[in-house]
């Protein structure tokens, strides 16, 4: 069962936690909490209950070129990789944390992940989630041999 949903708007990167020296604690920023809540609200419609076992996640974040860019520069960048901030790992972190207790019990269940950033005509983040079929030990050995070379 592969679940796909779209988060409209500019892709969001998880920000660093903040530290309150006065209260001697760390806390999540309001922007992080708001985005994670939005992800949860969108995803909860697609997951009747959290997936058990290993999970595969694919994230495609699409950014729109700046309006200040020339038409030529905008056209050159469309449908090409996005190599600017935010970092791809922070985009993934924000989405995975928002899916905790909705798509899976904890994001430690993610065994495979693919994240891509690109330029497009509409700002959005498309997320694909599916349970990962467990391989037996023979399949893992064959996969390792294919990737690293047989011994």
VOBA-1610 file (N, C-alpha, C; in pm, whole numbers, padded with zeros to 5 digits, always signed):
BEGIN
Unk+00084-00117+00000Unk+00000+00000+00000Unk+00089+00125+00000Unk+00096+00193-00112Unk+00175+00315-00125Unk+00084+00435-00107Unk+00120+00523-00018Unk+00041+00643+00010Unk+00116+00764-00044Unk+00046+00848-00119Unk+00105+00970-00174Unk+00018+01088-00137Unk+00081+01195-00089Unk+00007+01318-00061Unk+00097+01437-00090Unk+00034+01553-00108Unk+00106+01675-00143Unk+00087+01780-00035Unk+00197+01845+00001Unk+00193+01956+00096Unk+00210+02083+00012Unk+00105+02163-00001Unk+00116+02283-00084Unk+00204+02389-00018Unk+00261+02476-00101Unk+00343+02586-00050Unk+00491+02557-00056Unk+00569+02656-00021Unk+00715+02645-00026Unk+00762+02534+00068Unk+00851+02446+00019Unk+00906+02342+00106Unk+00973+02404+00229Unk+00952+02343+00343Unk+00999+02395+00471Unk+01114+02311+00523Unk+01217+02377+00575Unk+01330+02307+00635Unk+01323+02322+00786Unk+01343+02212+00856Unk+01339+02214+01002Unk+01449+02306+01054Unk+01413+02392+01145Unk+01509+02485+01204Unk+01571+02422+01329Unk+01685+02475+01369Unk+01750+02426+01491Unk+01663+02456+01612Unk+01675+02369+01712Unk+01600+02395+01836Unk+01661+02517+01905Unk+01583+02582+01984Unk+01628+02702+02057Unk+01656+02663+02201Unk+01744+02740+02263Unk+01782+02713+02402Unk+01744+02833+02488Unk+01678+02805+02599Unk+01645+02908+02696Unk+01738+02888+02815Unk+01837+02975+02826Unk+01933+02961+02935Unk+01868+02997+03069Unk+01770+03084+03063Unk+01702+03126+03185Unk+01627+03008+03247Unk+01553+02933+03161Unk+01476+02818+03209Unk+01554+02687+03201Unk+01675+02693+03142Unk+01761+02575+03128Unk+01693+02461+03053Unk+01638+02493+02936Unk+01575+02389+02855Unk+01583+02427+02707Unk+01562+02328+02623Unk+01556+02353+02479Unk+01410+02341+02436Unk+01377+02407+02326Unk+01241+02398+02277Unk+01239+02411+02125Unk+01134+02357+02066Unk+01111+02361+01923Unk+01055+02498+01886Unk+01094+02553+01771Unk+01043+02684+01732Unk+00896+02674+01691Unk+00827+02786+01696Unk+00685+02790+01658Unk+00667+02753+01511Unk+00762+02795+01427Unk+00753+02763+01284Unk+00761+02612+01262Unk+00853+02545+01334Unk+00864+02398+01323Unk+00733+02332+01365Unk+00681+02372+01480Unk+00559+02310+01531Unk+00441+02332+01438Unk+00432+02452+01380Unk+00323+02483+01288Unk+00331+02396+01163Unk+00452+02383+01106Unk+00467+02303+00985Unk+00440+02155+01014Unk+00493+02103+01124Unk+00471+01962+01159Unk+00323+01935+01181Unk+00251+02030+01240Unk+00107+02016+01259Unk+00035+02014+01123Unk+00078+02100+01030Unk+00020+02103+00895Unk+00042+01970+00824Unk+00163+01917+00832Unk+00193+01787+00770Unk+00103+01679+00830Unk+00089+01680+00961Unk+00004+01581+01028Unk-00141+01592+00985Unk-00193+01714+00973Unk-00332+01734+00931Unk-00357+01683+00789Unk-00259+01703+00701Unk-00274+01655+00563Unk-00262+01503+00558Unk-00166+01448+00632Unk-00137+01305+00625Unk-00239+01218+00697Unk-00303+01269+00801Unk-00392+01186+00882Unk-00508+01131+00799Unk-00547+01200+00692Unk-00655+01150+00606Unk-00614+01023+00530Unk-00484+01005+00511Unk-00434+00894+00430Unk-00390+00772+00511Unk-00377+00787+00643Unk-00328+00677+00727Unk-00431+00644+00835Unk-00504+00533+00818Unk-00599+00495+00922Unk-00530+00459+01053Unk-00410+00403+01042Unk-00329+00372+01160Unk-00182+00372+01116Unk-00090+00391+01211Unk+00052+00394+01177Unk+00100+00260+01118Unk+00193+00268+01024Unk+00253+00150+00963Unk+00344+00084+01064Unk+00338-00047+01071Unk+00427-00122+01160Unk+00544-00175+01075Unk+00661-00178+01131Unk+00777-00232+01061Unk+00849-00126+00978Unk+00945-00170+00896Unk+01026-00075+00819Unk+00944-00003+00712Unk+00987+00120+00683Unk+00914+00208+00592Unk+01009+00267+00488Unk+00958+00288+00368Unk+01030+00358+00261Unk+00961+00492+00240Unk+01040+00600+00233Unk+00986+00735+00214Unk+01055+00800+00095Unk+00977+00865+00011Unk+01030+00943-00100Unk+00971+01083-00090Unk+01057+01184-00095Unk+01014+01323-00082Unk+01066+01399-00204Unk+00976+01473-00270Unk+01014+01557-00383Unk+00970+01699-00350Unk+01067+01788-00325Unk+01040+01927-00291Unk+01060+02013-00415Unk+00959+02092-00450Unk+00965+02175-00569Unk+00962+02322-00530Unk+01059+02396-00581Unk+01071+02540-00556Unk+01043+02617-00684Unk+00990+02737-00672Unk+00963+02823-00787Unk+01078+02924-00797Unk+01131+02944-00919Unk+01237+03045-00935Unk+01186+03184-00895Unk+01278+03269-00850Unk+01242+03404-00806Unk+01184+03487-00920Unk+01086+03570-00889Unk+01024+03655-00990Unk+01123+03756-01045Unk+01226+03788-00968Unk+01325+03885-01012Unk+01418+03829-01121Unk+01418+03696-01138Unk+01502+03636-01240Unk+01446+03666-01378Unk+01535+03673-01477Unk+01491+03695-01614Unk+01415+03572-01663Unk+01334+03590-01767Unk+01259+03477-01823Unk+01354+03367-01869Unk+01467+03407-01925Unk+01565+03310-01974Unk+01621+03227-01858Unk+01658+03295-01748Unk+01715+03225-01632Unk+01610+03133-01569Unk+01486+03182-01560Unk+01378+03099-01504Unk+01359+02974-01589Unk+01356+02990-01721Unk+01336+02877-01813Unk+01451+02778-01803Unk+01573+02827-01785Unk+01690+02739-01774Unk+01684+02652-01648Unk+01625+02704-01542Unk+01623+02632-01414Unk+01505+02537-01399Unk+01396+02560-01472Unk+01278+02475-01455Unk+01311+02327-01477Unk+01260+02243-01388Unk+01275+02097-01394Unk+01420+02052-01383Unk+01502+02132-01316Unk+01641+02096-01289Unk+01660+02089-01137Unk+01768+02028-01090Unk+01792+02019-00946Unk+01806+02156-00880Unk+01758+02167-00759Unk+01766+02288-00678Unk+01887+02273-00587Unk+01989+02356-00605Unk+02115+02342-00530Unk+02139+02461-00438Unk+02033+02512-00380Unk+02044+02624-00287Unk+01986+02582-00153Unk+01995+02673-00056Unk+01931+02644+00072Unk+01781+02640+00050Unk+01706+02564+00122Unk+01740+02488+00241Unk+01805+02353+00206Unk+01879+02300+00303Unk+01944+02170+00285Unk+01839+02060+00277Unk+01869+01962+00195Unk+01775+01852+00171Unk+01746+01773+00299Unk+01845+01758+00386Unk+01823+01680+00509Unk+01728+01752+00605Unk+01732+01884+00607Unk+01641+01958+00695Unk+01497+01957+00642Unk+01482+01953+00510Unk+01348+01939+00451Unk+01289+01803+00491Unk+01370+01698+00479Unk+01324+01564+00514Unk+01293+01553+00664Unk+01377+01613+00748Unk+01357+01607+00892Unk+01222+01666+00934Unk+01188+01780+00874Unk+01063+01847+00909Unk+00943+01760+00874Unk+00948+01695+00758Unk+00836+01611+00715Unk+00829+01484+00799Unk+00942+01420+00821Unk+00943+01296+00898Unk+00896+01319+01041Unk+00935+01429+01102Unk+00889+01457+01237Unk+00738+01485+01239Unk+00687+01546+01134Unk+00543+01571+01125Unk+00462+01444+01106Unk+00525+01339+01053Unk+00455+01212+01028Unk+00464+01114+01145Unk+00544+01149+01247Unk+00551+01062+01366Unk+00413+01043+01427Unk+00384+00919+01466Unk+00257+00879+01529Unk+00138+00889+01433Unk+00161+00922+01306Unk+00053+00926+01206Unk+00080+00822+01098Unk+00194+00834+01030Unk+00231+00737+00926Unk+00306+00618+00985Unk+00379+00642+01092Unk+00456+00539+01161Unk+00463+00577+01309Unk+00504+00483+01391Unk+00513+00512+01534Unk+00626+00610+01562Unk+00742+00588+01498Unk+00857+00674+01517Unk+00939+00675+01389Unk+01005+00786+01359Unk+01080+00793+01234Unk+01204+00704+01232Unk+01232+00635+01343Unk+01340+00535+01341Unk+01301+00416+01254Unk+01173+00403+01218Unk+01127+00294+01131Unk+01166+00315+00985Unk+01209+00435+00950Unk+01245+00462+00811Unk+01374+00388+00778Unk+01364+00292+00688Unk+01479+00211+00649Unk+01537+00258+00515Unk+01453+00319+00431Unk+01497+00373+00302Unk+01435+00509+00282Unk+01518+00603+00232Unk+01465+00737+00206Unk+01531+00796+00083Unk+01450+00862+00002Unk+01499+00933-00114Unk+01440+01074-00108Unk+01527+01175-00117Unk+01481+01313-00112Unk+01542+01388-00229Unk+01456+01460-00303Unk+01502+01540-00417Unk+01446+01681-00406Unk+01527+01779-00447Unk+01482+01917-00456Unk+01496+01960-00601Unk+01398+02032-00652Unk+01404+02077-00789Unk+01328+02206-00810Unk+01347+02264-00927Unk+01275+02384-00966Unk+01151+02343-01043Unk+01042+02416-01024Unk+00918+02386-01094Unk+00829+02508-01105Unk+00708+02487-01154Unk+00616+02600-01173Unk+00524+02621-01052Unk+00524+02523-00959Unk+00437+02532-00841Unk+00515+02485-00718Unk+00511+02566-00611Unk+00580+02528-00488Unk+00497+02423-00416Unk+00560+02308-00392Unk+00491+02199-00323Unk+00593+02094-00281Unk+00549+02007-00192Unk+00630+01893-00151Unk+00543+01769-00164Unk+00586+01674-00245Unk+00513+01549-00265Unk+00582+01441-00183Unk+00502+01368-00105Unk+00556+01266-00014Unk+00494+01132-00049Unk+00578+01031-00068Unk+00534+00893-00091Unk+00581+00810+00028Unk+00492+00732+00086Unk+00526+00646+00200Unk+00472+00507+00171Unk+00555+00406+00195Unk+00508+00269+00179Unk+00583+00177+00274Unk+00514+00070+00317Unk+00584-00028+00401Unk+00692-00096+00318Unk+00802-00124+00380Unk+00913-00190+00313Unk+00900-00339+00337Unk+00894-00414+00230Unk+00882-00559+00242Unk+01013-00612+00298Unk+01004-00687+00403Unk+01123-00743+00466Unk+01188-00846+00376Unk+01319-00837+00362Unk+01394-00935+00285Unk+01452-01038+00380Unk+01459-01162+00335Unk+01527-01259+00421Unk+01677-01242+00404Unk+01756-01311+00486Unk+01901-01292+00488Unk+01965-01322+00353Unk+01911-01415+00275Unk+01967-01447+00144Unk+01952-01328+00050Unk+01836-01259+00057Unk+01814-01143-00028Unk+01908-01029+00009Unk+01934-01010+00139Unk+02027-00906+00182Unk+02168-00937+00130Unk+02207-01062+00136Unk+02340-01099+00087Unk+02350-01073-00063Unk+02245-01108-00140Unk+02246-01085-00285Unk+02250-00935-00315Unk+02175-00857-00239Unk+02175-00713-00259Unk+02312-00654-00227Unk+02372-00698-00118Unk+02506-00650-00081Unk+02607-00686-00189Unk+02600-00810-00238Unk+02693-00855-00342Unk+02678-00772-00469Unk+02553-00736-00503Unk+02531-00654-00622Unk+02589-00515-00603Unk+02575-00458-00484Unk+02621-00323-00459Unk+02772-00314-00440Unk+02828-00408-00366Unk+02969-00402-00331Unk+03055-00493-00418Unk+02993-00590-00477Unk+03068-00687-00557Unk+03082-00817-00478Unk+03059-00927-00543Unk+03064-01057-00476Unk+03204-01094-00430Unk+03209-01178-00330Unk+03339-01223-00279Unk+03358-01370-00308
//
